[in-house]
Amino acid sequence: MTAHDKNISVAPDARPDIAVTRASHDTAAVIVWRISLDSAADADTTGNPDAGDGPLNERLARHLVAIYSDVHATVVDFDADPNLQRAAGATGRTYSTVNDLGEAALEPQPSDPAALILLRWPRPVTEEPGSDPNSLLSRCQRQLANHGSTIVVVTATSPGASGASYRDHEQVLLPAARTAGLRHLHDIVPIDAVDGRDAFTYATDQQTAEWADSGVPRQNRVTTLMVFGHPGRRP
């Protein structure tokens, strides 16, 4: 993971507070991101992936770009998210979208390996060729830089609602990632910051995540960001 990007300004009263617990080598860590709202538009989309264009609000997109890529690096987006595009463009990254998932488009575009790749799961059009998890993550593996990150933005149903849960999606994505040669590094659970301050809490496992933020374990959240990298990549 790259360091925070100095090109993104953070107001003094909004600097992230980071609490770190000892990492486990056997279990993917859970990172709870408390993200403050930038605007009324963010208030309509934060925590509700069905509102607006997608599950990433402006501030969350900026943090992802700043932490998981360097200036002049390439950011590849499978879903043309406008917040991600603005965050990449404003900080000197090369932004590229994936317009064709078919076999004819398997080669990386652009040619430079990507420092950061983002895609949503489940896919909006599941019958499109190349939209199955094995094909998607194999393509990400081929396009990803050695120390890059592929982030799958998983949208699950709320607790008690019908539909696929985080655990259901996890059981599909983790085997596909292993087949593709990607390592599950950690999960990010974004929630609203009630005090207006961004804070990142690193936890070692599900039990620690519940202790760090009681009541918001990852399987009970609508949005979870699963982060993958090459086998030699550090979490």
N, C-alpha and C positions, 0 to 999 in steps of 0.2 A: 504494500500500500504506500503510495507516495504521500509526502507531507502536505499539510494544508497549503494552498496556493496563496501567496502574498498578494497576487493580483486581484483577489476578491476582497473588497473592504468589508469589515465587520464592525459595526458600531461598538463602542466600549461596553455598553450595557447589554450587548447581545453576543459577547464572546463565549464560545462553547466551554462549559465546565466538564472535564473528563474524569470519570472515576473508573479505575481499572482494577479488575480482579485477576488472579493468576490463571493463565490460559491452560486449557486442557489439550493434550496432543491427540486425544482419541475422539473428542466430540467437537463438532463445529461450534464456535462461540456464537453467542447471541448478543448483538449490540442494540441497545435501546436508544434511539435518537429522538429527543424531544425538540421539536422544531416550532419556532414562533411563527406567527403569521405576518406576512409583509403587507397585505392589502385585503380589502373586502372580497376581491376575487379569489384570493387564497382561502378565505374563510368559507367560501362556497364549495371548495374542492378538497380541502384537507380532511383525511380520514374517510372520504367518500369517493371511491374510485369511479363511481358511475356519474358523478357530477363533472361537467366540463369535459375537456378532451381526454383526460387520463388521470392516473393515480399520483403523478408527480406534481406537487405545487412548485411555485417558482423557487422558493428557498431550498427545498429539498433537492431540486435539480441542480442548483448552484453548488450545494455541498458535495453531491456526487461527482460532479465534474472537477471540483477543486481537489478533492481527496484522492480520487482514483485516476487522475491523469495529470500530466504536466503541460506547460505552455508549449504550443506547436505540436502537441500529440494529436492523434486521430481518435475521434469519438464516432462510433458506428451505432446507429439507432434503427432498429427494425420497425419502429412504429411512428416515425416522424413526429415525435412529441414536440410541440412548439416551445414549451418551457425548457426542455433539454437543448433544443437548437439555440435558443437565446442565450442560455448559460454558456454553451460552448463558444458561440460567436463573440460574446462579450469578453471572453478571457483568452482569446488567441488560439483556440483549438481548431482543428480541421474537422468539420461536422459532415457526416455522410449518412444517407439513408439507404435502406435495402428495399428495393422496389419489386424484386422478383425472387421468389423462393424456389423456383423451378430448377431442375437439373442443369439447365443451360447457364444459370447464373451462379454457379457454385464457387467460382474464383473470386478472391477478395476484391472489393472495390471500395475505396481506392487501393492502390497496390501496397502502400505502407501498412505494416501490422498495426492493429488497433490497440491503444492503451486501455480503452473502455468500450465495451459493447453492452447495450441494453436491449432487452426484449420483454414484452409482456407475456404472461401466461395466466389463463389459457389464451390461445390465439383467437383473434376476432373472427377469422375464417378458417375453420379447422379442416375443411375438405381441400384446401389449396395444396398442391404438391409441394413437398418440402416443409410443411408446417408441423409435422410430427416432431416430438421431442428429440428423437435420435438424430434426425436430419438437421434440426436447428442447432443443437449443441455441437454436433460434429462440424458444422460450418463455422460456428463461433471459435472452436478450437483451432481451425485452420487459419482464421483471420487474426487471432489474438497474439499480441506481442508476448515475449517471454515472461515479463513481469506485469502483464496486463490483467484486467478483471472483466469477466462476463457477469453481468447482473441480470437475473431474471426477476422481474417485478410480478410477484404472484398475487393475484386477486382471489381471495377465498370468500365463502359465505360467512355471514355473522353467526356467532354461536346461537344455536337453536333454530336457525333457518335451514331450509332445504337446499341442497346443492353440495358441491365439492368443498371440503374443508382444506385447511393448510396441509394436514397430514395426508389427505388424499392426493393432493398435488405433489407433495414431497415423495410419495411412493412411486410416482411416475418419473419425476425429474432426476432423482438421485441415481437410479440405474442407468438412465440415458446419459447422464454426465460421466459416469464411470466408463461406459462403453465408448464415449467420445474421447476419453483420456483427459478429463477435467477433474480437478479436486474441489470438493465442497469446502470453502475456506471459512465462511461465517454467514450468519443471517443478520439483517438489519430490520428492526421493528420501529417504524416511524410513528410517533404519537404527537399530539398537540402539546406545546409548552404552555403551561398555565400562567407562568410568571414573566413571559416575554423574553426569556433567555434560552438560547440553544444549548443543549447539554447532551453529551454522548456518554452512555454508561455501558462499559464492556463487561459482559458476563461470560462465564465458562460453559454453562449448560442451561437446560430448561429450568432446573431448580433454582440456580443462581439468578436467572432472568426474572423469575417470579419474586425472589427476594429483593432484587434491585428495583423492581417496579411492580408492586403488588397489584394483581388483577389484570395484568396485560401480557400474559405469556403469548408466544408467537402464534400458537395454534388458535388463539381467541381473537386475533387481529384480522381485519379485513385485508390489509396489505402487508406483505412480508417481502423483503428484498433478499433473494438468495444469491450469494456471491461465490463465483467459481474462478479458478485459475489453473494454470499448468501444474503438474505434480510437484515441481521444484519451487513453486511460488510460496512465499511465507504468508501466513494469515494476516 
